[in-house]
Amino acid sequence: MNTASEGKTAAIIGYLTIIGTVIALVMNNEKKNTFAAFHIRQALGLFLTQFMLGYLVGAADSWTVSYAFWGVIFALWLIGFSGAAQCVERHIPLLGPLYQKLFKSIP
């Protein structure tokens, strides 16, 4: 059976850190739970976006820009994490559908 409650643990672990995302990928490799895979793709996309844009924001050398960036990243992370905790497949606003397309090869 491929239910959200079975994939909940892997989905939540995927949001903890980038290392958690790798661990969740390994956990989901055998069972191939679609709910866990959805959230692993969301978490991976969010972490990669954070790393890429974080360097650009850091180069701006502005506390205002940095605080705004980290506030948005935290809000997006919270939306994804709460969806995983509530067993809901909720896209991260704006970027979620893109993450699903980019990482569709993740089972």
N, C-alpha and C positions, 0 to 999 in steps of 0.2 A: 504494500500500500504506500502511496506517495502523497502523504498529507503534509499540511503546513506544520502541524504539531511535531511530526517526526523530524522535520528539517529546522525547527526553531533554534536548537542549540548551535548548529553550524551557522545559521543566519546571524545570530547574535555575536558569535565569536568573530565573524567576518568584519564586524564594525569596530572591534576593539583597537586594533592597530594594523599596520600593513602586514606585520608578522601574523596577526590573527586572521587576516584574509588568506594568507598562504596556508595556515593550519586548517581553515575552513574548506579551502579547495581540496586539501588532502582528505579531510573527513568526508567530503561529499563525493569523492572520486569513485568510491565503491557503490554507494547507495543511489547516487544521481537523483537526488530529490530536487524537483523543479522549484519548490519554494526557496530552498537554501541557495540554489544556483541563481535565482533572481536577485536575492539580497547580496550574494557574493559579487555579482556583476555591479550592483549599485555601489557597494563599499569600495571595490577596486577602482571604479571610475572616480569616485569622490576623492580617494587618497591620491590618485595620479593627478587629478586636477589641482588638488591642494599643493602638491610638490611643484608642479609646473608653474602655476600662478604665484606661488609663494616666493619664488626667486624674483619674479618681476615686481611684486609688491615690496619685497625687501630692497630692491634697487631704487624704489621711489623715495626711500629714506624719510618717510612721513608717518608719525604716530597715528594720525587721523586715518590715513589709508590702511595702515596695518590693522588697527582696531576694527575698522569696517570689514575688511577682508576676513579676519578671524571670526568676527561675529556672524557673517554670512555662512562661512564654512561650518561653524558650530551648529547653526540653525538647520542647515541641510543634513548634517550628520545626525542631529536629534530626530529629524523627520524619518530618516532611514532606520535608525536604531529603534525608534518607537514602533515603526511598522513591523520590524522583525519580532519585537517583543510581544506585539499584539496579534501575531500570525496574519498580517495583512500585506498583500503585495501592493505597496504604495510607491509610485515613482518619486524620486527626488525631483523637486520642481525644476523646470527648464532643461536640466541635463539628463534626467533619468532615462527617457526614451533613447537618447543618444548612447548612453552607456549600454543599454540592452542590445542595441544594434552593433556597437563596436566589439563587445565581448560575447557575442552570440555563440562562439565556439566553446565557451565554458559550459560544461554539461550540468 
